[in-house]
């Protein structure tokens, strides 16, 4: 039998507090030590907001390269 660990209200409060932490209190390296809220407030007041591009993830790039190689291999086999 499954046990309910949290009541709905408790779970909602935990989720809300987690979002609040990451938005208002957690400085992120990709934002140069600023919180998401600080970056948002700067963007709303700036004429040209600062850009924070997402760093490339080599593991994901290798995954998609493998997919493309697999597709090319199967297409070549289908043409023979």
PDB file with SEQRES, HELIX, SHEET and CRYST1 records, atoms N, CA, C and O in Angstrom:
SEQRES   1 A   80  UNK UNK UNK UNK UNK UNK UNK UNK UNK UNK UNK UNK UNK          
SEQRES   2 A   80  UNK UNK UNK UNK UNK UNK UNK UNK UNK UNK UNK UNK UNK          
SEQRES   3 A   80  UNK UNK UNK UNK UNK UNK UNK UNK UNK UNK UNK UNK UNK          
SEQRES   4 A   80  UNK UNK UNK UNK UNK UNK UNK UNK UNK UNK UNK UNK UNK          
SEQRES   5 A   80  UNK UNK UNK UNK UNK UNK UNK UNK UNK UNK UNK UNK UNK          
SEQRES   6 A   80  UNK UNK UNK UNK UNK UNK UNK UNK UNK UNK UNK UNK UNK          
SEQRES   7 A   80  UNK UNK                                                      
HELIX    1 AA1 UNK A    8  UNK A   20  1                                  13    
HELIX    2 AA2 UNK A   21  UNK A   25  3                                   5    
HELIX    3 AA3 UNK A   29  UNK A   31  5                                   3    
HELIX    4 AA4 UNK A   36  UNK A   45  1                                  10    
HELIX    5 AA5 UNK A   58  UNK A   79  1                                  22    
CRYST1    1.000    1.000    1.000  90.00  90.00  90.00 P 1           1          
ATOM      1  N   UNK A   1       0.835  -1.172   0.000  1.00  0.00           N  
ATOM      2  CA  UNK A   1       0.000   0.000   0.000  1.00  0.00           C  
ATOM      3  C   UNK A   1       0.887   1.245   0.000  1.00  0.00           C  
ATOM      4  O   UNK A   1       1.866   1.322   0.742  1.00  0.00           O  
ATOM      5  N   UNK A   2       0.544   2.184  -0.812  1.00  0.00           N  
ATOM      6  CA  UNK A   2       1.341   3.410  -0.923  1.00  0.00           C  
ATOM      7  C   UNK A   2       1.067   4.329   0.259  1.00  0.00           C  
ATOM      8  O   UNK A   2      -0.066   4.458   0.721  1.00  0.00           O  
ATOM      9  N   UNK A   3       2.128   4.960   0.735  1.00  0.00           N  
ATOM     10  CA  UNK A   3       1.991   5.923   1.827  1.00  0.00           C  
ATOM     11  C   UNK A   3       2.115   7.329   1.269  1.00  0.00           C  
ATOM     12  O   UNK A   3       2.999   7.590   0.453  1.00  0.00           O  
ATOM     13  N   UNK A   4       1.275   8.210   1.678  1.00  0.00           N  
ATOM     14  CA  UNK A   4       1.357   9.601   1.262  1.00  0.00           C  
ATOM     15  C   UNK A   4       2.324  10.293   2.205  1.00  0.00           C  
ATOM     16  O   UNK A   4       2.101  10.327   3.415  1.00  0.00           O  
ATOM     17  N   UNK A   5       3.398  10.844   1.655  1.00  0.00           N  
ATOM     18  CA  UNK A   5       4.413  11.466   2.495  1.00  0.00           C  
ATOM     19  C   UNK A   5       4.034  12.889   2.885  1.00  0.00           C  
ATOM     20  O   UNK A   5       4.333  13.335   3.993  1.00  0.00           O  
ATOM     21  N   UNK A   6       3.381  13.595   1.982  1.00  0.00           N  
ATOM     22  CA  UNK A   6       3.022  14.977   2.248  1.00  0.00           C  
ATOM     23  C   UNK A   6       1.562  15.207   1.878  1.00  0.00           C  
ATOM     24  O   UNK A   6       1.033  14.579   0.961  1.00  0.00           O  
ATOM     25  N   UNK A   7       0.935  16.098   2.592  1.00  0.00           N  
ATOM     26  CA  UNK A   7      -0.388  16.556   2.192  1.00  0.00           C  
ATOM     27  C   UNK A   7      -0.187  17.514   1.018  1.00  0.00           C  
ATOM     28  O   UNK A   7       0.911  18.030   0.812  1.00  0.00           O  
ATOM     29  N   UNK A   8      -1.231  17.744   0.267  1.00  0.00           N  
ATOM     30  CA  UNK A   8      -1.126  18.624  -0.898  1.00  0.00           C  
ATOM     31  C   UNK A   8      -0.578  19.990  -0.512  1.00  0.00           C  
ATOM     32  O   UNK A   8       0.290  20.526  -1.201  1.00  0.00           O  
ATOM     33  N   UNK A   9      -1.071  20.554   0.575  1.00  0.00           N  
ATOM     34  CA  UNK A   9      -0.645  21.883   0.998  1.00  0.00           C  
ATOM     35  C   UNK A   9       0.842  21.907   1.346  1.00  0.00           C  
ATOM     36  O   UNK A   9       1.543  22.865   1.020  1.00  0.00           O  
ATOM     37  N   UNK A  10       1.321  20.852   2.009  1.00  0.00           N  
ATOM     38  CA  UNK A  10       2.734  20.771   2.355  1.00  0.00           C  
ATOM     39  C   UNK A  10       3.595  20.675   1.104  1.00  0.00           C  
ATOM     40  O   UNK A  10       4.628  21.337   1.003  1.00  0.00           O  
ATOM     41  N   UNK A  11       3.173  19.854   0.156  1.00  0.00           N  
ATOM     42  CA  UNK A  11       3.928  19.690  -1.082  1.00  0.00           C  
ATOM     43  C   UNK A  11       3.960  21.004  -1.858  1.00  0.00           C  
ATOM     44  O   UNK A  11       5.002  21.388  -2.389  1.00  0.00           O  
ATOM     45  N   UNK A  12       2.827  21.691  -1.924  1.00  0.00           N  
ATOM     46  CA  UNK A  12       2.786  22.971  -2.632  1.00  0.00           C  
ATOM     47  C   UNK A  12       3.704  23.982  -1.969  1.00  0.00           C  
ATOM     48  O   UNK A  12       4.395  24.733  -2.657  1.00  0.00           O  
ATOM     49  N   UNK A  13       3.720  24.012  -0.647  1.00  0.00           N  
ATOM     50  CA  UNK A  13       4.598  24.940   0.083  1.00  0.00           C  
ATOM     51  C   UNK A  13       6.067  24.624  -0.177  1.00  0.00           C  
ATOM     52  O   UNK A  13       6.871  25.535  -0.369  1.00  0.00           O  
ATOM     53  N   UNK A  14       6.420  23.350  -0.185  1.00  0.00           N  
ATOM     54  CA  UNK A  14       7.808  22.953  -0.444  1.00  0.00           C  
ATOM     55  C   UNK A  14       8.224  23.364  -1.851  1.00  0.00           C  
ATOM     56  O   UNK A  14       9.325  23.882  -2.039  1.00  0.00           O  
ATOM     57  N   UNK A  15       7.379  23.146  -2.824  1.00  0.00           N  
ATOM     58  CA  UNK A  15       7.690  23.526  -4.204  1.00  0.00           C  
ATOM     59  C   UNK A  15       7.827  25.039  -4.313  1.00  0.00           C  
ATOM     60  O   UNK A  15       8.759  25.531  -4.951  1.00  0.00           O  
ATOM     61  N   UNK A  16       6.912  25.781  -3.699  1.00  0.00           N  
ATOM     62  CA  UNK A  16       6.973  27.239  -3.733  1.00  0.00           C  
ATOM     63  C   UNK A  16       8.269  27.739  -3.111  1.00  0.00           C  
ATOM     64  O   UNK A  16       8.914  28.628  -3.666  1.00  0.00           O  
ATOM     65  N   UNK A  17       8.662  27.179  -1.960  1.00  0.00           N  
ATOM     66  CA  UNK A  17       9.894  27.621  -1.298  1.00  0.00           C  
ATOM     67  C   UNK A  17      11.127  27.275  -2.116  1.00  0.00           C  
ATOM     68  O   UNK A  17      12.106  28.021  -2.105  1.00  0.00           O  
ATOM     69  N   UNK A  18      11.093  26.157  -2.822  1.00  0.00           N  
ATOM     70  CA  UNK A  18      12.217  25.785  -3.679  1.00  0.00           C  
ATOM     71  C   UNK A  18      12.365  26.773  -4.826  1.00  0.00           C  
ATOM     72  O   UNK A  18      13.468  27.243  -5.102  1.00  0.00           O  
ATOM     73  N   UNK A  19      11.260  27.091  -5.498  1.00  0.00           N  
ATOM     74  CA  UNK A  19      11.316  28.089  -6.577  1.00  0.00           C  
ATOM     75  C   UNK A  19      11.794  29.429  -6.050  1.00  0.00           C  
ATOM     76  O   UNK A  19      12.628  30.084  -6.675  1.00  0.00           O  
ATOM     77  N   UNK A  20      11.276  29.837  -4.912  1.00  0.00           N  
ATOM     78  CA  UNK A  20      11.663  31.120  -4.326  1.00  0.00           C  
ATOM     79  C   UNK A  20      13.168  31.154  -4.055  1.00  0.00           C  
ATOM     80  O   UNK A  20      13.824  32.163  -4.314  1.00  0.00           O  
ATOM     81  N   UNK A  21      13.705  30.064  -3.540  1.00  0.00           N  
ATOM     82  CA  UNK A  21      15.138  29.996  -3.266  1.00  0.00           C  
ATOM     83  C   UNK A  21      15.954  30.176  -4.548  1.00  0.00           C  
ATOM     84  O   UNK A  21      16.883  30.982  -4.584  1.00  0.00           O  
ATOM     85  N   UNK A  22      15.613  29.436  -5.585  1.00  0.00           N  
ATOM     86  CA  UNK A  22      16.397  29.500  -6.810  1.00  0.00           C  
ATOM     87  C   UNK A  22      16.227  30.828  -7.550  1.00  0.00           C  
ATOM     88  O   UNK A  22      17.143  31.254  -8.252  1.00  0.00           O  
ATOM     89  N   UNK A  23      15.108  31.471  -7.412  1.00  0.00           N  
ATOM     90  CA  UNK A  23      14.895  32.737  -8.105  1.00  0.00           C  
ATOM     91  C   UNK A  23      15.508  33.904  -7.347  1.00  0.00           C  
ATOM     92  O   UNK A  23      16.133  34.773  -7.954  1.00  0.00           O  
ATOM     93  N   UNK A  24      15.340  33.937  -6.033  1.00  0.00           N  
ATOM     94  CA  UNK A  24      15.717  35.120  -5.261  1.00  0.00           C  
ATOM     95  C   UNK A  24      17.005  35.003  -4.467  1.00  0.00           C  
ATOM     96  O   UNK A  24      17.600  36.024  -4.124  1.00  0.00           O  
ATOM     97  N   UNK A  25      17.458  33.789  -4.164  1.00  0.00           N  
ATOM     98  CA  UNK A  25      18.591  33.660  -3.251  1.00  0.00           C  
ATOM     99  C   UNK A  25      19.803  32.928  -3.806  1.00  0.00           C  
ATOM    100  O   UNK A  25      20.890  33.051  -3.241  1.00  0.00           O  
ATOM    101  N   UNK A  26      19.664  32.177  -4.880  1.00  0.00           N  
ATOM    102  CA  UNK A  26      20.739  31.306  -5.367  1.00  0.00           C  
ATOM    103  C   UNK A  26      21.533  31.990  -6.476  1.00  0.00           C  
ATOM    104  O   UNK A  26      21.055  32.079  -7.607  1.00  0.00           O  
ATOM    105  N   UNK A  27      22.748  32.478  -6.169  1.00  0.00           N  
ATOM    106  CA  UNK A  27      23.564  33.082  -7.233  1.00  0.00           C  
ATOM    107  C   UNK A  27      24.075  31.987  -8.176  1.00  0.00           C  
ATOM    108  O   UNK A  27      24.530  30.932  -7.736  1.00  0.00           O  
ATOM    109  N   UNK A  28      23.989  32.258  -9.465  1.00  0.00           N  
ATOM    110  CA  UNK A  28      24.373  31.253 -10.454  1.00  0.00           C  
ATOM    111  C   UNK A  28      25.626  31.678 -11.204  1.00  0.00           C  
ATOM    112  O   UNK A  28      25.803  32.849 -11.538  1.00  0.00           O  
ATOM    113  N   UNK A  29      26.492  30.702 -11.461  1.00  0.00           N  
ATOM    114  CA  UNK A  29      27.738  30.978 -12.155  1.00  0.00           C  
ATOM    115  C   UNK A  29      27.468  31.536 -13.552  1.00  0.00           C  
ATOM    116  O   UNK A  29      28.175  32.433 -14.011  1.00  0.00           O  
ATOM    117  N   UNK A  30      26.455  31.010 -14.220  1.00  0.00           N  
ATOM    118  CA  UNK A  30      26.177  31.455 -15.584  1.00  0.00           C  
ATOM    119  C   UNK A  30      25.686  32.896 -15.631  1.00  0.00           C  
ATOM    120  O   UNK A  30      25.736  33.529 -16.686  1.00  0.00           O  
ATOM    121  N   UNK A  31      25.211  33.427 -14.496  1.00  0.00           N  
ATOM    122  CA  UNK A  31      24.796  34.827 -14.408  1.00  0.00           C  
ATOM    123  C   UNK A  31      25.869  35.673 -13.728  1.00  0.00           C  
ATOM    124  O   UNK A  31      25.591  36.781 -13.269  1.00  0.00           O  
ATOM    125  N   UNK A  32      27.089  35.154 -13.661  1.00  0.00           N  
ATOM    126  CA  UNK A  32      28.229  35.854 -13.062  1.00  0.00           C  
ATOM    127  C   UNK A  32      27.959  36.205 -11.598  1.00  0.00           C  
ATOM    128  O   UNK A  32      28.251  37.318 -11.161  1.00  0.00           O  
ATOM    129  N   UNK A  33      27.409  35.271 -10.854  1.00  0.00           N  
ATOM    130  CA  UNK A  33      27.187  35.437  -9.430  1.00  0.00           C  
ATOM    131  C   UNK A  33      25.918  36.178  -9.054  1.00  0.00           C  
ATOM    132  O   UNK A  33      25.731  36.510  -7.884  1.00  0.00           O  
ATOM    133  N   UNK A  34      25.050  36.444  -9.999  1.00  0.00           N  
ATOM    134  CA  UNK A  34      23.783  37.121  -9.716  1.00  0.00           C  
ATOM    135  C   UNK A  34      22.668  36.084  -9.601  1.00  0.00           C  
ATOM    136  O   UNK A  34      22.786  34.964 -10.099  1.00  0.00           O  
ATOM    137  N   UNK A  35      21.593  36.479  -8.938  1.00  0.00           N  
ATOM    138  CA  UNK A  35      20.431  35.603  -8.865  1.00  0.00           C  
ATOM    139  C   UNK A  35      19.576  35.815 -10.121  1.00  0.00           C  
ATOM    140  O   UNK A  35      19.747  36.797 -10.843  1.00  0.00           O  
ATOM    141  N   UNK A  36      18.672  34.894 -10.363  1.00  0.00           N  
ATOM    142  CA  UNK A  36      17.784  35.007 -11.528  1.00  0.00           C  
ATOM    143  C   UNK A  36      16.934  36.276 -11.431  1.00  0.00           C  
ATOM    144  O   UNK A  36      16.679  36.930 -12.442  1.00  0.00           O  
ATOM    145  N   UNK A  37      16.499  36.623 -10.232  1.00  0.00           N  
ATOM    146  CA  UNK A  37      15.695  37.830 -10.059  1.00  0.00           C  
ATOM    147  C   UNK A  37      16.514  39.093 -10.361  1.00  0.00           C  
ATOM    148  O   UNK A  37      15.998  40.024 -10.979  1.00  0.00           O  
ATOM    149  N   UNK A  38      17.764  39.134  -9.938  1.00  0.00           N  
ATOM    150  CA  UNK A  38      18.615  40.292 -10.239  1.00  0.00           C  
ATOM    151  C   UNK A  38      18.792  40.456 -11.741  1.00  0.00           C  
ATOM    152  O   UNK A  38      18.725  41.570 -12.260  1.00  0.00           O  
ATOM    153  N   UNK A  39      19.017  39.358 -12.432  1.00  0.00           N  
ATOM    154  CA  UNK A  39      19.181  39.409 -13.885  1.00  0.00           C  
ATOM    155  C   UNK A  39      17.891  39.890 -14.535  1.00  0.00           C  
ATOM    156  O   UNK A  39      17.933  40.696 -15.464  1.00  0.00           O  
ATOM    157  N   UNK A  40      16.766  39.417 -14.070  1.00  0.00           N  
ATOM    158  CA  UNK A  40      15.472  39.830 -14.623  1.00  0.00           C  
ATOM    159  C   UNK A  40      15.234  41.318 -14.403  1.00  0.00           C  
ATOM    160  O   UNK A  40      14.812  42.022 -15.320  1.00  0.00           O  
ATOM    161  N   UNK A  41      15.503  41.801 -13.193  1.00  0.00           N  
ATOM    162  CA  UNK A  41      15.292  43.218 -12.905  1.00  0.00           C  
ATOM    163  C   UNK A  41      16.199  44.096 -13.760  1.00  0.00           C  
ATOM    164  O   UNK A  41      15.766  45.141 -14.246  1.00  0.00           O  
ATOM    165  N   UNK A  42      17.457  43.685 -13.952  1.00  0.00           N  
ATOM    166  CA  UNK A  42      18.372  44.434 -14.821  1.00  0.00           C  
ATOM    167  C   UNK A  42      17.864  44.440 -16.257  1.00  0.00           C  
ATOM    168  O   UNK A  42      17.942  45.461 -16.941  1.00  0.00           O  
ATOM    169  N   UNK A  43      17.350  43.313 -16.714  1.00  0.00           N  
ATOM    170  CA  UNK A  43      16.858  43.217 -18.085  1.00  0.00           C  
ATOM    171  C   UNK A  43      15.635  44.106 -18.295  1.00  0.00           C  
ATOM    172  O   UNK A  43      15.467  44.686 -19.368  1.00  0.00           O  
ATOM    173  N   UNK A  44      14.788  44.215 -17.285  1.00  0.00           N  
ATOM    174  CA  UNK A  44      13.587  45.040 -17.414  1.00  0.00           C  
ATOM    175  C   UNK A  44      13.912  46.531 -17.468  1.00  0.00           C  
ATOM    176  O   UNK A  44      13.176  47.302 -18.084  1.00  0.00           O  
ATOM    177  N   UNK A  45      15.003  46.940 -16.832  1.00  0.00           N  
ATOM    178  CA  UNK A  45      15.347  48.362 -16.802  1.00  0.00           C  
ATOM    179  C   UNK A  45      16.340  48.772 -17.878  1.00  0.00           C  
ATOM    180  O   UNK A  45      16.489  49.963 -18.149  1.00  0.00           O  
ATOM    181  N   UNK A  46      17.020  47.820 -18.496  1.00  0.00           N  
ATOM    182  CA  UNK A  46      18.051  48.142 -19.482  1.00  0.00           C  
ATOM    183  C   UNK A  46      17.453  48.324 -20.873  1.00  0.00           C  
ATOM    184  O   UNK A  46      16.455  47.697 -21.225  1.00  0.00           O  
ATOM    185  N   UNK A  47      18.083  49.194 -21.651  1.00  0.00           N  
ATOM    186  CA  UNK A  47      17.678  49.359 -23.043  1.00  0.00           C  
ATOM    187  C   UNK A  47      18.115  48.127 -23.832  1.00  0.00           C  
ATOM    188  O   UNK A  47      17.341  47.568 -24.609  1.00  0.00           O  
ATOM    189  N   UNK A  48      19.361  47.714 -23.625  1.00  0.00           N  
ATOM    190  CA  UNK A  48      19.887  46.503 -24.248  1.00  0.00           C  
ATOM    191  C   UNK A  48      20.325  45.565 -23.124  1.00  0.00           C  
ATOM    192  O   UNK A  48      21.400  45.753 -22.554  1.00  0.00           O  
ATOM    193  N   UNK A  49      19.521  44.568 -22.797  1.00  0.00           N  
ATOM    194  CA  UNK A  49      19.867  43.670 -21.684  1.00  0.00           C  
ATOM    195  C   UNK A  49      21.134  42.873 -21.963  1.00  0.00           C  
ATOM    196  O   UNK A  49      21.433  42.533 -23.108  1.00  0.00           O  
ATOM    197  N   UNK A  50      21.866  42.583 -20.906  1.00  0.00           N  
ATOM    198  CA  UNK A  50      23.063  41.756 -21.033  1.00  0.00           C  
ATOM    199  C   UNK A  50      22.655  40.339 -21.419  1.00  0.00           C  
ATOM    200  O   UNK A  50      21.635  39.830 -20.954  1.00  0.00           O  
ATOM    201  N   UNK A  51      23.446  39.714 -22.260  1.00  0.00           N  
ATOM    202  CA  UNK A  51      23.162  38.351 -22.714  1.00  0.00           C  
ATOM    203  C   UNK A  51      23.919  37.349 -21.853  1.00  0.00           C  
ATOM    204  O   UNK A  51      25.083  37.564 -21.515  1.00  0.00           O  
ATOM    205  N   UNK A  52      23.267  36.276 -21.508  1.00  0.00           N  
ATOM    206  CA  UNK A  52      23.868  35.182 -20.754  1.00  0.00           C  
ATOM    207  C   UNK A  52      23.648  33.895 -21.541  1.00  0.00           C  
ATOM    208  O   UNK A  52      22.733  33.132 -21.233  1.00  0.00           O  
ATOM    209  N   UNK A  53      24.472  33.647 -22.548  1.00  0.00           N  
ATOM    210  CA  UNK A  53      24.251  32.443 -23.367  1.00  0.00           C  
ATOM    211  C   UNK A  53      24.495  31.169 -22.556  1.00  0.00           C  
ATOM    212  O   UNK A  53      25.303  31.142 -21.628  1.00  0.00           O  
ATOM    213  N   UNK A  54      23.785  30.138 -22.930  1.00  0.00           N  
ATOM    214  CA  UNK A  54      23.940  28.842 -22.274  1.00  0.00           C  
ATOM    215  C   UNK A  54      25.238  28.209 -22.768  1.00  0.00           C  
ATOM    216  O   UNK A  54      25.483  28.122 -23.971  1.00  0.00           O  
ATOM    217  N   UNK A  55      26.053  27.775 -21.830  1.00  0.00           N  
ATOM    218  CA  UNK A  55      27.324  27.141 -22.182  1.00  0.00           C  
ATOM    219  C   UNK A  55      27.052  25.833 -22.905  1.00  0.00           C  
ATOM    220  O   UNK A  55      26.107  25.122 -22.562  1.00  0.00           O  
ATOM    221  N   UNK A  56      27.871  25.503 -23.905  1.00  0.00           N  
ATOM    222  CA  UNK A  56      27.667  24.238 -24.612  1.00  0.00           C  
ATOM    223  C   UNK A  56      27.895  23.037 -23.684  1.00  0.00           C  
ATOM    224  O   UNK A  56      28.786  23.050 -22.834  1.00  0.00           O  
ATOM    225  N   UNK A  57      27.088  22.026 -23.866  1.00  0.00           N  
ATOM    226  CA  UNK A  57      27.202  20.802 -23.081  1.00  0.00           C  
ATOM    227  C   UNK A  57      27.733  19.728 -24.021  1.00  0.00           C  
ATOM    228  O   UNK A  57      26.998  19.212 -24.862  1.00  0.00           O  
ATOM    229  N   UNK A  58      28.993  19.400 -23.878  1.00  0.00           N  
ATOM    230  CA  UNK A  58      29.651  18.467 -24.793  1.00  0.00           C  
ATOM    231  C   UNK A  58      28.992  17.085 -24.768  1.00  0.00           C  
ATOM    232  O   UNK A  58      28.926  16.414 -25.798  1.00  0.00           O  
ATOM    233  N   UNK A  59      28.511  16.663 -23.615  1.00  0.00           N  
ATOM    234  CA  UNK A  59      27.871  15.348 -23.522  1.00  0.00           C  
ATOM    235  C   UNK A  59      26.615  15.289 -24.398  1.00  0.00           C  
ATOM    236  O   UNK A  59      26.373  14.290 -25.075  1.00  0.00           O  
ATOM    237  N   UNK A  60      25.830  16.347 -24.384  1.00  0.00           N  
ATOM    238  CA  UNK A  60      24.626  16.385 -25.221  1.00  0.00           C  
ATOM    239  C   UNK A  60      25.005  16.470 -26.693  1.00  0.00           C  
ATOM    240  O   UNK A  60      24.364  15.845 -27.538  1.00  0.00           O  
ATOM    241  N   UNK A  61      26.048  17.245 -27.006  1.00  0.00           N  
ATOM    242  CA  UNK A  61      26.498  17.340 -28.399  1.00  0.00           C  
ATOM    243  C   UNK A  61      26.948  15.977 -28.923  1.00  0.00           C  
ATOM    244  O   UNK A  61      26.623  15.608 -30.051  1.00  0.00           O  
ATOM    245  N   UNK A  62      27.698  15.225 -28.103  1.00  0.00           N  
ATOM    246  CA  UNK A  62      28.135  13.881 -28.521  1.00  0.00           C  
ATOM    247  C   UNK A  62      26.942  12.954 -28.715  1.00  0.00           C  
ATOM    248  O   UNK A  62      26.937  12.128 -29.627  1.00  0.00           O  
ATOM    249  N   UNK A  63      25.931  13.089 -27.858  1.00  0.00           N  
ATOM    250  CA  UNK A  63      24.726  12.274 -27.995  1.00  0.00           C  
ATOM    251  C   UNK A  63      24.083  12.511 -29.357  1.00  0.00           C  
ATOM    252  O   UNK A  63      23.762  11.553 -30.060  1.00  0.00           O  
ATOM    253  N   UNK A  64      23.889  13.773 -29.741  1.00  0.00           N  
ATOM    254  CA  UNK A  64      23.241  14.069 -31.018  1.00  0.00           C  
ATOM    255  C   UNK A  64      24.132  13.714 -32.206  1.00  0.00           C  
ATOM    256  O   UNK A  64      23.626  13.346 -33.266  1.00  0.00           O  
ATOM    257  N   UNK A  65      25.448  13.819 -32.044  1.00  0.00           N  
ATOM    258  CA  UNK A  65      26.352  13.370 -33.104  1.00  0.00           C  
ATOM    259  C   UNK A  65      26.179  11.870 -33.340  1.00  0.00           C  
ATOM    260  O   UNK A  65      26.164  11.416 -34.484  1.00  0.00           O  
ATOM    261  N   UNK A  66      26.050  11.110 -32.265  1.00  0.00           N  
ATOM    262  CA  UNK A  66      25.813   9.668 -32.382  1.00  0.00           C  
ATOM    263  C   UNK A  66      24.500   9.368 -33.085  1.00  0.00           C  
ATOM    264  O   UNK A  66      24.424   8.441 -33.891  1.00  0.00           O  
ATOM    265  N   UNK A  67      23.476  10.137 -32.789  1.00  0.00           N  
ATOM    266  CA  UNK A  67      22.177   9.960 -33.454  1.00  0.00           C  
ATOM    267  C   UNK A  67      22.315  10.220 -34.952  1.00  0.00           C  
ATOM    268  O   UNK A  67      21.814   9.449 -35.771  1.00  0.00           O  
ATOM    269  N   UNK A  68      22.993  11.306 -35.302  1.00  0.00           N  
ATOM    270  CA  UNK A  68      23.171  11.639 -36.722  1.00  0.00           C  
ATOM    271  C   UNK A  68      23.980  10.570 -37.449  1.00  0.00           C  
ATOM    272  O   UNK A  68      23.659  10.232 -38.588  1.00  0.00           O  
ATOM    273  N   UNK A  69      25.020  10.032 -36.818  1.00  0.00           N  
ATOM    274  CA  UNK A  69      25.813   8.962 -37.424  1.00  0.00           C  
ATOM    275  C   UNK A  69      24.966   7.713 -37.637  1.00  0.00           C  
ATOM    276  O   UNK A  69      25.062   7.048 -38.669  1.00  0.00           O  
ATOM    277  N   UNK A  70      24.134   7.406 -36.645  1.00  0.00           N  
ATOM    278  CA  UNK A  70      23.267   6.241 -36.743  1.00  0.00           C  
ATOM    279  C   UNK A  70      22.261   6.411 -37.883  1.00  0.00           C  
ATOM    280  O   UNK A  70      22.007   5.472 -38.637  1.00  0.00           O  
ATOM    281  N   UNK A  71      21.693   7.609 -38.003  1.00  0.00           N  
ATOM    282  CA  UNK A  71      20.747   7.874 -39.095  1.00  0.00           C  
ATOM    283  C   UNK A  71      21.432   7.722 -40.449  1.00  0.00           C  
ATOM    284  O   UNK A  71      20.883   7.112 -41.368  1.00  0.00           O  
ATOM    285  N   UNK A  72      22.641   8.284 -40.564  1.00  0.00           N  
ATOM    286  CA  UNK A  72      23.360   8.199 -41.841  1.00  0.00           C  
ATOM    287  C   UNK A  72      23.677   6.741 -42.170  1.00  0.00           C  
ATOM    288  O   UNK A  72      23.583   6.330 -43.327  1.00  0.00           O  
ATOM    289  N   UNK A  73      24.045   5.973 -41.172  1.00  0.00           N  
ATOM    290  CA  UNK A  73      24.372   4.555 -41.390  1.00  0.00           C  
ATOM    291  C   UNK A  73      23.131   3.790 -41.869  1.00  0.00           C  
ATOM    292  O   UNK A  73      23.214   2.993 -42.804  1.00  0.00           O  
ATOM    293  N   UNK A  74      21.997   4.030 -41.237  1.00  0.00           N  
ATOM    294  CA  UNK A  74      20.763   3.334 -41.625  1.00  0.00           C  
ATOM    295  C   UNK A  74      20.273   3.777 -42.996  1.00  0.00           C  
ATOM    296  O   UNK A  74      19.726   2.970 -43.747  1.00  0.00           O  
ATOM    297  N   UNK A  75      20.462   5.038 -43.327  1.00  0.00           N  
ATOM    298  CA  UNK A  75      20.074   5.522 -44.667  1.00  0.00           C  
ATOM    299  C   UNK A  75      20.950   4.899 -45.730  1.00  0.00           C  
ATOM    300  O   UNK A  75      20.471   4.536 -46.805  1.00  0.00           O  
ATOM    301  N   UNK A  76      22.258   4.771 -45.428  1.00  0.00           N  
ATOM    302  CA  UNK A  76      23.168   4.151 -46.394  1.00  0.00           C  
ATOM    303  C   UNK A  76      22.816   2.682 -46.603  1.00  0.00           C  
ATOM    304  O   UNK A  76      22.870   2.191 -47.731  1.00  0.00           O  
ATOM    305  N   UNK A  77      22.460   1.982 -45.544  1.00  0.00           N  
ATOM    306  CA  UNK A  77      22.079   0.576 -45.658  1.00  0.00           C  
ATOM    307  C   UNK A  77      20.770   0.437 -46.415  1.00  0.00           C  
ATOM    308  O   UNK A  77      20.601  -0.525 -47.165  1.00  0.00           O  
ATOM    309  N   UNK A  78      19.853   1.353 -46.245  1.00  0.00           N  
ATOM    310  CA  UNK A  78      18.569   1.284 -46.937  1.00  0.00           C  
ATOM    311  C   UNK A  78      18.728   1.524 -48.442  1.00  0.00           C  
ATOM    312  O   UNK A  78      17.952   0.993 -49.237  1.00  0.00           O  
ATOM    313  N   UNK A  79      19.716   2.312 -48.833  1.00  0.00           N  
ATOM    314  CA  UNK A  79      19.932   2.612 -50.238  1.00  0.00           C  
ATOM    315  C   UNK A  79      20.608   1.471 -50.974  1.00  0.00           C  
ATOM    316  O   UNK A  79      20.548   1.422 -52.202  1.00  0.00           O  
ATOM    317  N   UNK A  80      21.246   0.553 -50.269  1.00  0.00           N  
ATOM    318  CA  UNK A  80      21.957  -0.558 -50.919  1.00  0.00           C  
ATOM    319  C   UNK A  80      21.036  -1.663 -51.333  1.00  0.00           C  
ATOM    320  O   UNK A  80      21.485  -2.664 -51.892  1.00  0.00           O  
TER     321      UNK A  80                                                      
END                                                                             
